Structures are given as C-alpha cells and as structure tokens.
Amino acid sequence: MKEGIHPEYHGITVVMTDGTSFNTRTTWGKEGDTMRLDIDPLSHPAWTGAGHRLMDTAGQLSKFGKRYQNFGLAAKE
C-alpha cells in the first residue's frame, strides 16, 4: 500500500434510537467521537415493516383494482 493516502481508521461509539450503544471502527469523525443515529434498523419502516402503505396517486391504484378485480383462479367446488 502507498503511504499517506488512506484515511485514518479509529474507534467511535454509535448510539441507536432506543439509547443503546456499541463501539465500532470507522473513518468517520475522530477517535472517541459519538455518532447518534436518527434512523436505524430498530425504527425505520424498511426494516421493521411498519407503516407500509400504498399511495394512490391520481387514482392509479383504483384503476388497477378495477381492471384486475376478476383476475385470479376460480374457486374449486
């Protein structure tokens, strides 16, 4: 490796949204800094699955629903 071209790699503390924390190594900040997260896997809907909604923009979902309302497999009797 070339000397002097790589960023400094050091330890920091990461604080999650629920207040828990852990130590990790990174190139972010300075040695001993604390990174406080606004969004993390404990609170973001992409990871938790909460708040999953489809937005009906200009009635597109309604049109789709009407067009394909009878699409599917027939029930067996």
Secondary structure, 3 states (H helix, E strand, C coil): CCCCCCCCCEEEEEECCCCCEEEEEECCCCCCCEEECCCCCCCCHHHHCCCCCCCCCCCHHHHHHHHCCCCCCCCCC
